[in-house]
């Protein structure tokens, strides 16, 4: 990996680094987008030769956006969304240079509302989504089992090394880069600061109420890892007997998405043109498990006392890491990670579908006691797909049960289903 002189000494390499390097070799600019404090700026600096921090002189750059572009390439423009006009200026500069690769790296923690005056940047600026750190990046997973390797038929058994108490600590700490070195800020302080900045600064800037924002987020935390309806969220967010209308709830969810607070998992069906892909309600997760824990007011000890909530956060953690690992695969696309549910009551937590048609089904469980049930659901799904004449690809590349706490990553001889503790999984 070719890092630049601006790389911080304490920078922890990220899975996305390989994509950053590849895109800089292809596009005139790239945008690293994702949650605040997820490490976008440090990743950008690791590849940049100069930097403009927009928030240090926002008014100056608002008066003359051209000033933000001054510097050696690749030039990092950190927090470009503070002055949205910078986007079009960058796009024009790339056009004027005949799309010379590797000129700009933009970072953004929110997406400005779509406007006719802002070009999409297609063909000039590649967009790369960043997440908080996965267990493989924080060192909490050995990464011995490769997700891409499973698609290629590569697998070696691996020993798990963490317990549920360790996992509860990890989920409450989250994947924030600033928290990975021991002795730094407490997790609760960092997450509270993140939420305060979102609810009291970002949401009011978008014309949203801090109180309503927090109540809707609390409802999402109560319903994390589910496809809760707008009506359910509306009832949860009621205050003094008055509930927001569903259109209001929808507008707040849109703003949460623009600020990368939530991830939405779309539904999956084997036929690529199936209507059910569009009709299934998305399942919602927070960008980091620590946010749900903070909004619900639980620490790791209380989490261990609530088996149902523990299971939901284990699912959230596994989905988070699957998003990171699957997006690193060259055959993945924007919605490669999905979930399955049908009218017969069959549900499978995660389906990874690649652009070339390969797919895999994954059930998520807290511990070993539910492996048999999970394997049954996976084999039912495989049988349904195999019997569907419209299925694009009737055979899964693999099926797996992903565990919060397991003993060893292994392959069951009875049905070929892999059993994989989350602390052994990697990209």
PyMOL commands that set and color helices and strands:
alter all, ss='L'
color gray80, all
select helices_A, chain A and resi 17-24+40-45+54-56+58-63+65-69+80-83+85-96+135-138+147-151+164-173+177-179+187-205+210-222+230-236+246-258+276-279+289-296+300-305+307-327+368-386+422-424
alter helices_A, ss='H'
color red, helices_A
select strands_A, chain A and resi 29-33+50-53+75-78+104-108+125-129+145-146+158-159+262-267+283-286+337-341+347-353+359-365+398-403+408-411+418-421+425-426
alter strands_A, ss='S'
color yellow, strands_A
deselect
rebuild
show_as cartoon
